[in-house]
């Protein structure tokens, strides 16, 4: 295995471990971008007219692009993805007690595979809104101590020893101590965030498994990690943008990472919002173009919606479309759904297949079983919000929406190489 492949899979592990929440994904990507000559812009400022490498963050979403060496009305090449992953999140009145235990009230975010959250040592991360005089400031927080655990029922106490049904209201609270003296969980988080407890006015706090990501298997050719859906794309997309910025072509490479995909994308910063189209229009306007140029530019642009794909599961091969085997370490995946759960059409498929060919990586083609409901991505949403031609792509994994997922180590580099080729098409 080439050393770059190891570095990339290990790079993904480090990226995921640094990024327990969507806000931390944005912080990690921001750090990688600033280290490579990108400047952060703010939506409330006017933007520079000169070409350059820029990005902006809106909550848990991030858009980055480079106009260096690219013409003023060059079309966009966009790689999209999402920063959020299903998990258990802290309620507004989290302090509970039951049977002599101190509990933290938790509830699922997105389609979390609830069984996978049991009996794990959990930390907390997210952001606080903190009062500073008469203003409110955002403060990122992460606690990597094993402070929480959602304990499983003993097998002897289940009715038939065949497993238990998990009720999201009753069975997912986390224990964090014993005794009758009720403690304030938010006060604890405030203390760890080094802010006064009474200054905390709001929060988005979520749990994360503390076991570090790892390369596993005797050949270490698999990545075992949380949040691969969809930090696998956030990492590969960031690497692709950094590579594309180094070799400008005749299109503007853009990375668009959205929060809230796992809950339907309808928010101020989700894929349903104005975020992408507003930023793209401001890129054109900032360089002296008008609305007419913007619309011309959009008509020639294309988006690859990156999200993880289902590898064929060895223990459940019958759950997969038999003529569409998907292998880990078999290369990026093109996702097609006739009912447009994925946005891919022939034009998008052609653009991504060409990129894979130019990158020298194999392409796999995924179709969901016709008798099972297919998941979706930001692809159909960005396509319908912007009119951009869109193709749904990904890298293969097992255990999607488990708190711990599995993908191929060699796919990390293959995926980012394909996305980099997509971002910089050669004429
Ligand atoms: Co996803």
Boltz pocket constraint, residues with backbone or C-beta under 6 A from the ligand:
constraints:
  - pocket:
      binder: B
      contacts: [[A, 82], [A, 84], [A, 229], [A, 230], [A, 261], [A, 307], [A, 308], [A, 376]]
      max_distance: 6.0
